[in-house]
Amino acid sequence: MRVVVMGCGRVGSSLADGLSRIGHDVAVIDRDSTAFSRLSPEFSGERVLGMGFDRDVLLQAGIEDAGAFAAVSSGDNSNIISARLARETFGVDRVVARIYDAKRAAVYERLGIPTVATVPWTTDRLLNILTRDTETAKWRDPTGTVAVVEVVLHENWVGHKVTDLEAASGARVAFLLRFGSGLLPDGKTIIQAGDQVYVAAVSGHAAEAVAIAALPPSEGFEGHR
């Protein structure tokens, strides 16, 4: 899916990196060229310099082909203007805006534009809204730092060690449900058909881990069976 991210601050860069890692075609917009230095060296998407509510800049970022748009700059006004442009002018299906003012957020929710406040798991929530329809986390610690999520595995993970999944997703396999019973895995545990797998991840990476688990293992893990 083509995804356009407006704003390359801490949240925007994390979101763009996460979307790129799980295989989406990403363009990130920022008015400050130095902001792009926050992106990881592995980021494979496009960097577009300009204002995210400028029609020409959005076109340059490929908004016409986008299936999702995230407005996560530091300004509420900029975020909502660009989000409405994406939704109303370009017809993007999945649009989300980061809003600092809670009162404004309620108004924009009524306009049909999901909003995300400034909470520790902002990146998870944004990835969720853009790529999934349900809340990712089954549990979070009181500080919001660690999340436990259920992952729906691609069938090709069957026969792999849980350590292969951990290496690919960056998450820790917390427990499995197998034949109706809980199981605490160790390094030798092999994933079996029908397993329900729950992983623990640092907030900001939980939704990414869910997406990676849904993909087949990369060739680099084929020899670890």
C-alpha positions as CSV (number, residue, x, y, z in Angstrom):
1,M,0.0,0.0,0.0
2,R,1.1,3.5,-0.8
3,V,1.3,5.6,2.5
4,V,2.0,9.3,2.8
5,V,3.3,10.5,6.1
6,M,3.2,14.3,6.8
7,G,5.8,15.2,9.4
8,C,9.2,13.6,10.0
9,G,9.6,14.3,13.8
10,R,10.0,11.5,16.4
11,V,6.6,10.0,15.7
12,G,6.6,10.6,11.9
13,S,10.0,9.1,11.4
14,S,9.2,6.1,13.6
15,L,5.9,5.5,11.7
16,A,7.5,5.9,8.3
17,D,10.3,3.5,9.2
18,G,7.8,0.9,10.6
19,L,5.6,1.1,7.5
20,S,8.6,0.8,5.2
21,R,10.0,-2.2,7.2
22,I,6.7,-4.2,6.8
23,G,6.7,-3.7,3.1
24,H,4.6,-0.6,2.4
25,D,5.5,2.1,-0.2
26,V,6.1,5.2,1.9
27,A,6.6,8.9,1.2
28,V,7.4,11.2,4.1
29,I,6.9,15.0,3.9
30,D,8.6,17.6,5.9
31,R,9.4,21.3,5.4
32,D,12.8,20.9,7.1
33,S,15.3,18.8,5.2
34,T,17.3,18.0,8.3
35,A,14.3,16.2,9.7
36,F,14.9,13.4,7.3
37,S,18.0,12.5,9.3
38,R,15.7,10.9,11.9
39,L,14.9,8.1,9.4
40,S,16.8,4.9,9.7
41,P,19.5,4.2,7.1
42,E,17.3,1.2,5.9
43,F,14.4,3.5,5.1
44,S,13.5,2.7,1.4
45,G,10.8,5.3,0.9
46,E,10.7,8.8,-0.6
47,R,11.6,12.0,1.1
48,V,9.6,15.0,0.0
49,L,10.5,18.6,1.0
50,G,7.6,21.0,1.5
51,M,4.4,21.8,3.4
52,G,2.1,18.8,3.8
53,F,-1.0,20.9,3.2
54,D,0.3,22.1,-0.2
55,R,-1.5,20.4,-3.0
56,D,1.5,20.2,-5.3
57,V,3.6,18.7,-2.5
58,L,1.0,16.1,-1.8
59,L,0.9,15.2,-5.5
60,Q,4.7,14.9,-5.5
61,A,4.4,12.5,-2.6
62,G,2.0,10.3,-4.6
63,I,-1.2,11.1,-2.7
64,E,-3.3,10.2,-5.8
65,D,-2.2,6.5,-5.4
66,A,-2.2,6.5,-1.6
67,G,-4.3,4.1,0.4
68,A,-3.4,5.8,3.7
69,F,-2.3,9.2,4.9
70,A,-1.0,10.2,8.4
71,A,-0.6,13.9,9.5
72,V,1.8,13.9,12.4
73,S,3.5,17.3,12.2
74,S,3.9,19.4,15.3
75,G,1.0,21.7,14.4
76,D,-2.7,20.8,14.9
77,N,-3.8,23.2,12.1
78,S,-1.4,21.8,9.6
79,N,-2.3,18.3,10.5
80,I,-6.1,18.7,10.2
81,I,-5.9,20.8,6.9
82,S,-3.7,18.2,5.3
83,A,-5.8,15.3,6.6
84,R,-9.0,16.9,5.2
85,L,-7.2,17.5,1.9
86,A,-6.2,13.8,1.7
87,R,-9.7,12.6,2.6
88,E,-12.0,15.1,0.8
89,T,-9.9,16.2,-2.2
90,F,-7.9,13.0,-3.0
91,G,-10.3,10.4,-1.6
92,V,-7.7,8.6,0.6
93,D,-9.6,5.8,2.5
94,R,-7.5,5.7,5.7
95,V,-6.6,9.1,7.1
96,V,-5.4,9.8,10.6
97,A,-4.3,13.1,12.3
98,R,-2.2,13.6,15.4
99,I,-3.9,16.3,17.5
100,Y,-2.6,17.9,20.6
101,D,-5.8,19.8,21.6
102,A,-8.3,17.3,23.0
103,K,-11.3,19.6,22.3
104,R,-10.3,19.9,18.6
105,A,-9.8,16.1,18.4
106,A,-13.4,15.5,19.3
107,V,-14.5,17.8,16.5
108,Y,-12.4,16.1,13.9
109,E,-13.5,12.7,15.0
110,R,-17.1,13.8,14.2
111,L,-15.8,14.8,10.7
112,G,-14.8,11.2,10.3
113,I,-11.0,11.7,10.7
114,P,-9.5,9.5,13.4
115,T,-7.2,11.4,15.7
116,V,-4.3,10.2,18.0
117,A,-3.2,12.1,21.1
118,T,0.3,12.4,22.4
119,V,0.6,9.1,24.3
120,P,3.6,6.8,24.6
121,W,2.1,4.3,22.2
122,T,1.3,6.8,19.5
123,T,3.2,4.9,16.8
124,D,1.4,1.7,17.5
125,R,-2.0,3.4,17.3
126,L,-1.1,5.1,14.1
127,L,0.1,1.9,12.5
128,N,-3.0,0.2,13.6
129,I,-5.4,2.8,12.2
130,L,-3.5,2.9,8.9
131,T,-3.1,-0.9,8.4
132,R,-5.6,-2.7,10.7
133,D,-9.1,-2.2,12.0
134,T,-8.7,-3.3,15.7
135,E,-6.7,-2.3,18.7
136,T,-3.4,-4.1,18.7
137,A,-2.5,-4.5,22.4
138,K,-4.1,-7.1,24.7
139,W,-2.2,-5.7,27.7
140,R,0.2,-2.9,28.5
141,D,2.2,-2.2,31.6
142,P,1.1,0.8,33.7
143,T,3.7,3.1,32.1
144,G,2.6,2.1,28.5
145,T,6.2,1.1,27.7
146,V,5.6,-2.7,27.0
147,A,2.7,-4.2,25.1
148,V,1.6,-7.8,24.8
149,V,-0.1,-8.6,21.5
150,E,-1.5,-11.6,19.8
151,V,0.0,-12.2,16.4
152,V,-1.7,-14.2,13.5
153,L,1.1,-16.1,11.9
154,H,1.6,-16.8,8.3
155,E,1.3,-20.5,7.8
156,N,5.0,-20.7,6.7
157,W,6.1,-20.0,10.3
158,V,4.9,-23.5,11.3
159,G,8.0,-25.6,11.9
160,H,10.2,-22.6,12.8
161,K,11.6,-21.9,16.2
162,V,10.1,-19.1,18.2
163,T,13.6,-17.5,18.2
164,D,13.3,-17.1,14.4
165,L,10.1,-15.2,14.9
166,E,11.7,-13.1,17.6
167,A,14.7,-12.2,15.4
168,A,12.4,-11.3,12.5
169,S,9.9,-9.2,14.5
170,G,12.1,-7.6,17.2
171,A,9.5,-8.8,19.8
172,R,9.7,-11.5,22.5
173,V,7.4,-14.5,22.3
174,A,5.7,-14.3,25.7
175,F,3.6,-17.4,25.7
176,L,1.7,-19.8,23.4
177,L,-1.8,-21.3,23.6
178,R,-1.5,-24.9,22.3
179,F,-4.4,-27.3,22.4
180,G,-6.2,-25.1,24.9
181,S,-3.3,-24.9,27.4
182,G,-0.7,-22.1,28.0
183,L,2.9,-22.7,27.2
184,L,6.0,-20.7,28.2
185,P,8.4,-21.2,25.2
186,D,12.2,-21.6,25.4
187,G,14.8,-21.3,22.7
188,K,14.0,-24.8,21.4
189,T,10.2,-24.4,21.1
190,I,8.9,-25.1,17.6
191,I,5.8,-23.3,16.3
192,Q,3.1,-25.8,15.5
193,A,-0.1,-25.5,13.4
194,G,-2.9,-24.1,15.5
195,D,-0.7,-22.3,18.0
196,Q,-2.0,-18.9,19.3
197,V,1.1,-16.8,19.7
198,Y,1.4,-13.8,22.0
199,V,4.5,-11.5,21.9
200,A,5.8,-8.7,24.1
201,A,7.2,-5.6,22.4
202,V,8.2,-2.1,23.3
203,S,5.4,0.3,22.5
204,G,5.9,1.8,19.0
205,H,6.9,-1.6,17.6
206,A,3.9,-3.8,18.6
207,A,1.9,-3.2,15.5
208,E,5.0,-3.7,13.4
209,A,5.6,-7.1,15.0
210,V,2.0,-8.1,14.2
211,A,2.5,-7.1,10.6
212,I,5.8,-9.0,10.3
213,A,4.4,-12.1,11.8
214,A,1.6,-12.1,9.2
215,L,4.3,-12.3,6.4
216,P,6.1,-15.5,5.4
217,P,9.6,-15.9,6.9
218,S,12.3,-14.3,4.9
219,E,14.8,-16.6,3.1
220,G,17.4,-15.8,5.8
221,F,15.4,-17.9,8.3
222,E,14.7,-20.9,6.1
223,G,17.9,-22.6,7.4
224,H,16.8,-22.3,11.1
225,R,14.1,-24.9,10.9
